[in-house]
Amino acid sequence: MASTEEQIKKIISQYGGRATKRQIVKELKFSLAYVDFVCQSLLRKGKIIFLDGSYKTNHTGGEKQE
């Protein structure tokens, strides 16, 4: 089974490259708090971005340097 991070990126892609947290929760059937936790991790890694109330995949390909 794919990791939760991979599942979230796949859901964002399935929604046309843009999905709200509630859409992700509905698809995964996980709690809002857990989805928020994983999305925050993806944001820190630079894998997704948050814009205009929804998450988008980051197509730049690079990860943020820490």
Backbone as XML, in Angstrom:
<?xml version="1.0"?>
<chain id="A" units="angstrom">
  <residue number="1" name="MET">
    <atom name="N" x="0.844" y="-1.189" z="0.000"/>
    <atom name="CA" x="0.000" y="0.000" z="0.000"/>
    <atom name="C" x="0.884" y="1.245" z="0.000"/>
  </residue>
  <residue number="2" name="ALA">
    <atom name="N" x="0.444" y="2.238" z="-0.704"/>
    <atom name="CA" x="1.190" y="3.495" z="-0.800"/>
    <atom name="C" x="1.162" y="4.235" z="0.533"/>
  </residue>
  <residue number="3" name="SER">
    <atom name="N" x="2.191" y="5.029" z="0.772"/>
    <atom name="CA" x="2.221" y="5.834" z="1.990"/>
    <atom name="C" x="1.115" y="6.896" z="1.928"/>
  </residue>
  <residue number="4" name="THR">
    <atom name="N" x="0.778" y="7.418" z="3.081"/>
    <atom name="CA" x="-0.257" y="8.454" z="3.129"/>
    <atom name="C" x="0.158" y="9.671" z="2.306"/>
  </residue>
  <residue number="5" name="GLU">
    <atom name="N" x="1.443" y="10.033" z="2.347"/>
    <atom name="CA" x="1.902" y="11.166" z="1.550"/>
    <atom name="C" x="1.668" y="10.912" z="0.064"/>
  </residue>
  <residue number="6" name="GLU">
    <atom name="N" x="1.996" y="9.705" z="-0.393"/>
    <atom name="CA" x="1.782" y="9.366" z="-1.801"/>
    <atom name="C" x="0.295" y="9.372" z="-2.142"/>
  </residue>
  <residue number="7" name="GLN">
    <atom name="N" x="-0.530" y="8.872" z="-1.221"/>
    <atom name="CA" x="-1.979" y="8.865" z="-1.449"/>
    <atom name="C" x="-2.512" y="10.283" z="-1.591"/>
  </residue>
  <residue number="8" name="ILE">
    <atom name="N" x="-2.037" y="11.181" z="-0.743"/>
    <atom name="CA" x="-2.504" y="12.567" z="-0.797"/>
    <atom name="C" x="-2.088" y="13.216" z="-2.115"/>
  </residue>
  <residue number="9" name="LYS">
    <atom name="N" x="-0.856" y="13.010" z="-2.534"/>
    <atom name="CA" x="-0.416" y="13.577" z="-3.820"/>
    <atom name="C" x="-1.242" y="13.002" z="-4.971"/>
  </residue>
  <residue number="10" name="LYS">
    <atom name="N" x="-1.598" y="11.733" z="-4.903"/>
    <atom name="CA" x="-2.420" y="11.111" z="-5.943"/>
    <atom name="C" x="-3.825" y="11.726" z="-5.962"/>
  </residue>
  <residue number="11" name="ILE">
    <atom name="N" x="-4.401" y="11.949" z="-4.797"/>
    <atom name="CA" x="-5.738" y="12.549" z="-4.709"/>
    <atom name="C" x="-5.716" y="13.965" z="-5.294"/>
  </residue>
  <residue number="12" name="ILE">
    <atom name="N" x="-4.694" y="14.723" z="-4.963"/>
    <atom name="CA" x="-4.577" y="16.075" z="-5.516"/>
    <atom name="C" x="-4.549" y="15.996" z="-7.042"/>
  </residue>
  <residue number="13" name="SER">
    <atom name="N" x="-3.797" y="15.064" z="-7.574"/>
    <atom name="CA" x="-3.734" y="14.892" z="-9.033"/>
    <atom name="C" x="-5.086" y="14.502" z="-9.606"/>
  </residue>
  <residue number="14" name="GLN">
    <atom name="N" x="-5.796" y="13.612" z="-8.918"/>
    <atom name="CA" x="-7.106" y="13.161" z="-9.395"/>
    <atom name="C" x="-8.124" y="14.289" z="-9.416"/>
  </residue>
  <residue number="15" name="TYR">
    <atom name="N" x="-7.943" y="15.273" z="-8.559"/>
    <atom name="CA" x="-8.847" y="16.426" z="-8.538"/>
    <atom name="C" x="-8.340" y="17.532" z="-9.456"/>
  </residue>
  <residue number="16" name="GLY">
    <atom name="N" x="-7.565" y="17.187" z="-10.439"/>
    <atom name="CA" x="-7.099" y="18.165" z="-11.408"/>
    <atom name="C" x="-5.911" y="18.988" z="-10.934"/>
  </residue>
  <residue number="17" name="GLY">
    <atom name="N" x="-5.147" y="18.454" z="-9.992"/>
    <atom name="CA" x="-3.969" y="19.153" z="-9.501"/>
    <atom name="C" x="-4.246" y="20.117" z="-8.374"/>
  </residue>
  <residue number="18" name="ARG">
    <atom name="N" x="-5.481" y="20.089" z="-7.858"/>
    <atom name="CA" x="-5.880" y="21.027" z="-6.806"/>
    <atom name="C" x="-6.986" y="20.379" z="-5.966"/>
  </residue>
  <residue number="19" name="ALA">
    <atom name="N" x="-6.765" y="20.254" z="-4.644"/>
    <atom name="CA" x="-7.780" y="19.644" z="-3.777"/>
    <atom name="C" x="-7.786" y="20.322" z="-2.417"/>
  </residue>
  <residue number="20" name="THR">
    <atom name="N" x="-8.978" y="20.447" z="-1.853"/>
    <atom name="CA" x="-9.089" y="21.009" z="-0.511"/>
    <atom name="C" x="-8.818" y="19.904" z="0.508"/>
  </residue>
  <residue number="21" name="LYS">
    <atom name="N" x="-8.551" y="20.329" z="1.732"/>
    <atom name="CA" x="-8.311" y="19.368" z="2.805"/>
    <atom name="C" x="-9.543" y="18.479" z="3.010"/>
  </residue>
  <residue number="22" name="ARG">
    <atom name="N" x="-10.707" y="19.055" z="2.913"/>
    <atom name="CA" x="-11.946" y="18.276" z="3.097"/>
    <atom name="C" x="-12.112" y="17.222" z="2.000"/>
  </residue>
  <residue number="23" name="GLN">
    <atom name="N" x="-11.736" y="17.549" z="0.773"/>
    <atom name="CA" x="-11.801" y="16.561" z="-0.311"/>
    <atom name="C" x="-10.842" y="15.399" z="-0.027"/>
  </residue>
  <residue number="24" name="ILE">
    <atom name="N" x="-9.659" y="15.727" z="0.476"/>
    <atom name="CA" x="-8.683" y="14.691" z="0.802"/>
    <atom name="C" x="-9.206" y="13.810" z="1.931"/>
  </residue>
  <residue number="25" name="VAL">
    <atom name="N" x="-9.774" y="14.426" z="2.962"/>
    <atom name="CA" x="-10.339" y="13.673" z="4.089"/>
    <atom name="C" x="-11.439" y="12.737" z="3.603"/>
  </residue>
  <residue number="26" name="LYS">
    <atom name="N" x="-12.304" y="13.233" z="2.734"/>
    <atom name="CA" x="-13.411" y="12.425" z="2.215"/>
    <atom name="C" x="-12.887" y="11.208" z="1.456"/>
  </residue>
  <residue number="27" name="GLU">
    <atom name="N" x="-11.849" y="11.393" z="0.655"/>
    <atom name="CA" x="-11.296" y="10.285" z="-0.128"/>
    <atom name="C" x="-10.576" y="9.265" z="0.747"/>
  </residue>
  <residue number="28" name="LEU">
    <atom name="N" x="-9.775" y="9.738" z="1.690"/>
    <atom name="CA" x="-8.972" y="8.830" z="2.516"/>
    <atom name="C" x="-9.728" y="8.246" z="3.703"/>
  </residue>
  <residue number="29" name="LYS">
    <atom name="N" x="-10.780" y="8.947" z="4.117"/>
    <atom name="CA" x="-11.540" y="8.547" z="5.306"/>
    <atom name="C" x="-10.658" y="8.555" z="6.561"/>
  </residue>
  <residue number="30" name="PHE">
    <atom name="N" x="-9.755" y="9.544" z="6.609"/>
    <atom name="CA" x="-8.922" y="9.774" z="7.782"/>
    <atom name="C" x="-9.433" y="11.027" z="8.481"/>
  </residue>
  <residue number="31" name="SER">
    <atom name="N" x="-8.993" y="11.243" z="9.710"/>
    <atom name="CA" x="-9.428" y="12.433" z="10.436"/>
    <atom name="C" x="-8.829" y="13.691" z="9.809"/>
  </residue>
  <residue number="32" name="LEU">
    <atom name="N" x="-9.521" y="14.790" z="10.016"/>
    <atom name="CA" x="-9.057" y="16.075" z="9.525"/>
    <atom name="C" x="-7.698" y="16.418" z="10.134"/>
  </residue>
  <residue number="33" name="ALA">
    <atom name="N" x="-7.530" y="16.122" z="11.415"/>
    <atom name="CA" x="-6.262" y="16.419" z="12.097"/>
    <atom name="C" x="-5.105" y="15.634" z="11.483"/>
  </residue>
  <residue number="34" name="TYR">
    <atom name="N" x="-5.322" y="14.365" z="11.165"/>
    <atom name="CA" x="-4.249" y="13.556" z="10.588"/>
    <atom name="C" x="-3.893" y="14.035" z="9.181"/>
  </residue>
  <residue number="35" name="VAL">
    <atom name="N" x="-4.902" y="14.335" z="8.378"/>
    <atom name="CA" x="-4.647" y="14.839" z="7.026"/>
    <atom name="C" x="-3.903" y="16.167" z="7.107"/>
  </residue>
  <residue number="36" name="ASP">
    <atom name="N" x="-4.280" y="17.017" z="8.044"/>
    <atom name="CA" x="-3.582" y="18.290" z="8.229"/>
    <atom name="C" x="-2.120" y="18.038" z="8.587"/>
  </residue>
  <residue number="37" name="PHE">
    <atom name="N" x="-1.857" y="17.090" z="9.479"/>
    <atom name="CA" x="-0.495" y="16.748" z="9.888"/>
    <atom name="C" x="0.349" y="16.306" z="8.692"/>
  </residue>
  <residue number="38" name="VAL">
    <atom name="N" x="-0.204" y="15.421" z="7.868"/>
    <atom name="CA" x="0.537" y="14.903" z="6.716"/>
    <atom name="C" x="0.733" y="15.998" z="5.661"/>
  </residue>
  <residue number="39" name="CYS">
    <atom name="N" x="-0.297" y="16.811" z="5.445"/>
    <atom name="CA" x="-0.167" y="17.906" z="4.476"/>
    <atom name="C" x="0.885" y="18.914" z="4.928"/>
  </residue>
  <residue number="40" name="GLN">
    <atom name="N" x="0.953" y="19.189" z="6.220"/>
    <atom name="CA" x="1.981" y="20.099" z="6.730"/>
    <atom name="C" x="3.372" y="19.531" z="6.473"/>
  </residue>
  <residue number="41" name="SER">
    <atom name="N" x="3.524" y="18.223" z="6.612"/>
    <atom name="CA" x="4.799" y="17.572" z="6.320"/>
    <atom name="C" x="5.152" y="17.720" z="4.837"/>
  </residue>
  <residue number="42" name="LEU">
    <atom name="N" x="4.168" y="17.502" z="3.971"/>
    <atom name="CA" x="4.398" y="17.657" z="2.529"/>
    <atom name="C" x="4.743" y="19.103" z="2.167"/>
  </residue>
  <residue number="43" name="LEU">
    <atom name="N" x="4.105" y="20.044" z="2.840"/>
    <atom name="CA" x="4.404" y="21.460" z="2.610"/>
    <atom name="C" x="5.848" y="21.773" z="3.002"/>
  </residue>
  <residue number="44" name="ARG">
    <atom name="N" x="6.269" y="21.289" z="4.174"/>
    <atom name="CA" x="7.641" y="21.532" z="4.630"/>
    <atom name="C" x="8.669" y="20.934" z="3.679"/>
  </residue>
  <residue number="45" name="LYS">
    <atom name="N" x="8.337" y="19.792" z="3.095"/>
    <atom name="CA" x="9.252" y="19.124" z="2.163"/>
    <atom name="C" x="9.227" y="19.758" z="0.772"/>
  </residue>
  <residue number="46" name="GLY">
    <atom name="N" x="8.261" y="20.650" z="0.537"/>
    <atom name="CA" x="8.155" y="21.301" z="-0.757"/>
    <atom name="C" x="7.476" y="20.444" z="-1.815"/>
  </residue>
  <residue number="47" name="LYS">
    <atom name="N" x="6.792" y="19.380" z="-1.403"/>
    <atom name="CA" x="6.136" y="18.480" z="-2.353"/>
    <atom name="C" x="4.788" y="19.022" z="-2.829"/>
  </residue>
  <residue number="48" name="ILE">
    <atom name="N" x="4.126" y="19.813" z="-1.971"/>
    <atom name="CA" x="2.859" y="20.450" z="-2.331"/>
    <atom name="C" x="2.931" y="21.901" z="-1.894"/>
  </residue>
  <residue number="49" name="ILE">
    <atom name="N" x="2.000" y="22.707" z="-2.424"/>
    <atom name="CA" x="1.873" y="24.089" z="-1.994"/>
    <atom name="C" x="0.414" y="24.342" z="-1.621"/>
  </residue>
  <residue number="50" name="PHE">
    <atom name="N" x="0.175" y="25.348" z="-0.786"/>
    <atom name="CA" x="-1.177" y="25.725" z="-0.397"/>
    <atom name="C" x="-1.461" y="27.084" z="-1.000"/>
  </residue>
  <residue number="51" name="LEU">
    <atom name="N" x="-2.510" y="27.150" z="-1.807"/>
    <atom name="CA" x="-2.839" y="28.385" z="-2.515"/>
    <atom name="C" x="-4.347" y="28.508" z="-2.660"/>
  </residue>
  <residue number="52" name="ASP">
    <atom name="N" x="-4.877" y="29.648" z="-2.282"/>
    <atom name="CA" x="-6.310" y="29.941" z="-2.440"/>
    <atom name="C" x="-7.203" y="28.868" z="-1.831"/>
  </residue>
  <residue number="53" name="GLY">
    <atom name="N" x="-6.844" y="28.374" z="-0.640"/>
    <atom name="CA" x="-7.695" y="27.436" z="0.077"/>
    <atom name="C" x="-7.585" y="25.986" z="-0.341"/>
  </residue>
  <residue number="54" name="SER">
    <atom name="N" x="-6.638" y="25.670" z="-1.213"/>
    <atom name="CA" x="-6.486" y="24.272" z="-1.610"/>
    <atom name="C" x="-5.012" y="23.923" z="-1.797"/>
  </residue>
  <residue number="55" name="TYR">
    <atom name="N" x="-4.761" y="22.632" z="-1.780"/>
    <atom name="CA" x="-3.410" y="22.129" z="-1.973"/>
    <atom name="C" x="-3.180" y="21.831" z="-3.444"/>
  </residue>
  <residue number="56" name="LYS">
    <atom name="N" x="-1.971" y="22.134" z="-3.889"/>
    <atom name="CA" x="-1.594" y="21.865" z="-5.277"/>
    <atom name="C" x="-0.277" y="21.122" z="-5.263"/>
  </residue>
  <residue number="57" name="THR">
    <atom name="N" x="-0.070" y="20.286" z="-6.250"/>
    <atom name="CA" x="1.219" y="19.618" z="-6.364"/>
    <atom name="C" x="2.255" y="20.650" z="-6.788"/>
  </residue>
  <residue number="58" name="ASN">
    <atom name="N" x="3.450" y="20.513" z="-6.289"/>
    <atom name="CA" x="4.534" y="21.430" z="-6.615"/>
    <atom name="C" x="5.303" y="20.832" z="-7.782"/>
  </residue>
  <residue number="59" name="HIS">
    <atom name="N" x="5.157" y="21.443" z="-8.944"/>
    <atom name="CA" x="5.751" y="20.906" z="-10.160"/>
    <atom name="C" x="7.186" y="21.353" z="-10.385"/>
  </residue>
  <residue number="60" name="THR">
    <atom name="N" x="7.761" y="22.076" z="-9.418"/>
    <atom name="CA" x="9.146" y="22.500" z="-9.598"/>
    <atom name="C" x="10.109" y="21.338" z="-9.433"/>
  </residue>
  <residue number="61" name="GLY">
    <atom name="N" x="9.666" y="20.292" z="-8.746"/>
    <atom name="CA" x="10.467" y="19.082" z="-8.617"/>
    <atom name="C" x="11.481" y="19.114" z="-7.493"/>
  </residue>
  <residue number="62" name="GLY">
    <atom name="N" x="11.870" y="20.275" z="-7.041"/>
    <atom name="CA" x="12.886" y="20.356" z="-5.993"/>
    <atom name="C" x="12.282" y="20.338" z="-4.617"/>
  </residue>
  <residue number="63" name="GLU">
    <atom name="N" x="13.043" y="19.796" z="-3.684"/>
    <atom name="CA" x="12.610" y="19.823" z="-2.301"/>
    <atom name="C" x="13.258" y="21.011" z="-1.613"/>
  </residue>
  <residue number="64" name="LYS">
    <atom name="N" x="12.598" y="21.496" z="-0.568"/>
    <atom name="CA" x="13.155" y="22.593" z="0.189"/>
    <atom name="C" x="14.398" y="22.122" z="0.933"/>
  </residue>
  <residue number="65" name="GLN">
    <atom name="N" x="15.382" y="22.989" z="0.997"/>
    <atom name="CA" x="16.590" y="22.691" z="1.749"/>
    <atom name="C" x="16.372" y="23.055" z="3.198"/>
  </residue>
  <residue number="66" name="GLU">
    <atom name="N" x="16.882" y="22.223" z="4.106"/>
    <atom name="CA" x="16.724" y="22.519" z="5.533"/>
    <atom name="C" x="18.034" y="22.879" z="6.147"/>
  </residue>
</chain>
